[in-house]
């Protein structure tokens, strides 16, 4: 065997798995990106429609992955009420009623958290074979381990199963809804809405692309192996640098006389929030025991896998826009 041949095979074969999903990722981006940018540029009802459609898809994916441990009709009601709830908040925000949209999200969160208290009587009336004692079953009785089985029989469960199920589903309401409302509020600004929205999107996309490319090229120590084994410190650093450059490009296109260092500092902060949102979604998926939130986007998984960082950055950017005032670009 020639010298060094013992390592040449693995060394040559190693890069292939790193880039095996690159082609399908690029093709998916080329298909989806132009339409998304067109809606952002047009604003108004077109942007409202795309955010509402995305909200419906995200709500469906969230109920699907978070409701896996739910029980009977708790999942049933969440499946049918969660998407319309998100859509209602989005439509209200898109029509300029942001406060009403936030109220809908607040009430919806409470309703989803209290679902077992709502659906428990229905379970009794629809299952006549249930023991008489369960006619008085309340959520506090669930904590003692008494629930209805699949066929109406009393059975024991882990004491906090229903508690975990209801709050996991309820968490999705602000998680998805606040980001959607924030994006619509940002874009609705007649003077700085387009610039601010593109600034946010450029940072999120730049962070994601930079982390992906640098992480696979450089490798190195894992960033959070217990949460997302594929992420590295080199990728995180590359993502922040890429986010800073992307933010600088957008700022240059929409204004002049700004401080480049200030723009890059702000972009890095939002890039950090972007990566934190990515890690949060990875942690949630690991907690729910799923690899992807869905399969709607080839190479990316579900829509939730694609916009996880945006769900964290959008509310942060909206708070920043609120602090600097309407009609002012975020990097001023």
C-alpha positions, -999 to 999 in steps of 0.1 A, spaced: 0 0 0 15 34 -9 25 57 18 -4 78 31 -30 58 13 -44 48 47 -57 83 52 -63 96 17 -96 77 13 -113 91 44 -98 125 38 -111 127 3 -145 113 13 -150 135 43 -161 167 25 -189 150 7 -213 146 37 -207 182 46 -221 195 14 -246 168 5 -275 191 11 -260 222 -5 -275 218 -39 -311 212 -28 -307 241 -3 -296 265 -31 -324 254 -54 -350 258 -27 -337 293 -20 -337 303 -56 -374 292 -59 -386 309 -27 -364 340 -24 -377 360 -54 -413 357 -43 -405 366 -7 -385 397 -18 -413 408 -41 -439 407 -13 -415 426 10 -409 452 -16 -446 456 -25 -457 457 11 -494 463 18 -518 435 13 -493 414 -6 -470 413 23 -500 407 46 -510 377 26 -475 361 26 -472 366 64 -507 352 70 -500 321 49 -466 316 66 -484 320 100 -509 293 91 -481 269 80 -461 276 111 -491 271 134 -499 238 118 -462 226 122 -461 238 158 -493 219 168 -480 189 150 -446 187 168 -457 202 202 -490 183 205 -475 149 201 -477 143 239 -511 159 242 -541 139 251 -573 133 231 -593 164 224 -567 188 237 -548 182 205 -580 182 185 -590 217 197 -555 231 193 -553 218 158 -584 236 147 -581 268 168 -544 275 167 -540 284 130 -571 307 128 -559 324 160 -525 332 145 -542 343 113 -566 366 131 -538 384 149 -518 387 116 -548 402 98 -555 427 125 -519 438 126 -518 440 88 -549 463 89 -532 486 113 -548 472 145 -516 460 161 -529 465 197 -559 443 188 -536 417 173 -516 416 205 -548 412 226 -558 383 204 -524 367 210 -526 372 247 -561 358 250 -552 329 227 -522 320 248 -544 318 279 -570 297 260 -544 273 247 -529 270 282 -563 262 297 -575 238 271 -577 208 294 -601 227 316 -622 234 285 -622 200 268 -625 178 299 -664 180 302 -667 172 265 -647 140 270 -671 129 297 -703 135 276 -689 119 245 -677 88 264 -707 73 283 -687 43 295 -665 65 316 -666 58 353 -690 81 373 -661 95 393 -646 111 362 -677 134 358 -660 157 383 -625 154 368 -608 188 366 -572 197 356 -562 196 392 -574 159 393 -551 153 363 -522 162 385 -531 133 407 -527 110 376 -563 104 367 -574 109 331 -596 93 305 -581 66 283 -585 62 246 -616 41 250 -631 61 278 -616 41 306 -598 56 336 -560 53 334 -529 66 351 -504 89 334 -473 108 345 -487 135 368 -476 165 348 -482 152 313 -513 173 307 -496 203 322 -466 200 299 -488 194 269 -510 224 274 -481 248 280 -460 235 251 -489 241 227 -496 275 243 -460 287 240 -464 286 202 -489 314 202 -465 342 212 -435 324 197 -451 326 162 -476 354 166 -453 381 180 -428 377 152 -456 379 126 -471 410 141 -437 426 145 -428 421 108 -461 436 97 -456 466 120 -421 471 108 -430 470 71 -461 493 77 -438 523 84 -443 544 52 -409 560 53 -385 534 68 -405 502 66 -389 487 35 -354 496 46 -359 482 81 -375 450 70 -348 443 44 -322 451 70 -336 425 94 -340 399 66 -305 405 53 -290 400 88 -310 368 94 -301 354 60 -265 366 62 -261 350 96 -276 317 84 -255 315 52 -223 326 69 -227 301 97 -235 273 73 -206 280 49 -179 287 75 -190 260 98 -186 234 71 -154 248 58 -136 253 91 -153 228 114 -138 228 149 -153 226 184 -191 223 187 -211 253 198 -238 234 217 -235 197 211 -263 188 235 -287 210 216 -275 211 180 -246 188 172 -240 203 138 -233 239 149 -197 250 156 -180 280 171 -164 288 138 -198 288 121 -212 311 148 -183 335 143 -187 333 105 -224 340 108 -218 371 129 -193 385 104 -216 377 75 -246 394 93 -225 425 99 -216 427 62 -251 421 51 -264 448 74 -238 472 61 -248 465 25 -285 473 32 -276 504 51 -254 516 22 -283 511 -2 -309 530 17 -290 559 34 -257 578 36 -238 596 63 -240 568 88 -213 552 109 -203 519 94 -190 507 128 -224 514 144 -242 496 117 -220 465 120 -223 466 158 -260 466 156 -260 439 129 -238 417 151 -262 421 180 -291 411 159 -270 384 144 -265 370 179 -302 371 185 -307 353 152 -283 325 163 -300 323 197 -334 319 179 -319 291 158 -306 273 189 -339 278 207 -357 260 179 -332 232 179 -337 228 216 -374 227 212 -372 201 185 -349 180 206 -374 184 235 -402 173 212 -382 144 198 -383 155 161 -355 162 137 -374 186 114 -406 206 120 -419 193 86 -409 186 50 -425 214 31 -391 229 19 -367 204 3 -333 205 20 -345 227 48 -373 207 65 -403 226 76 -410 263 74 -403 266 111 -368 253 105 -363 280 79 -376 310 99 -366 301 134 -340 329 136 -365 354 122 -390 345 149 -364 358 174 -350 388 155 -383 403 143 -397 412 179 -362 425 189 -361 447 158 -396 459 164 -386 470 200 -356 488 185 -378 505 159 -402 516 187 -373 531 207 -358 551 177 -392 562 165 -413 557 134 -399 568 101 -363 563 113 -340 535 100 -328 511 127 -291 519 122 -294 557 129 
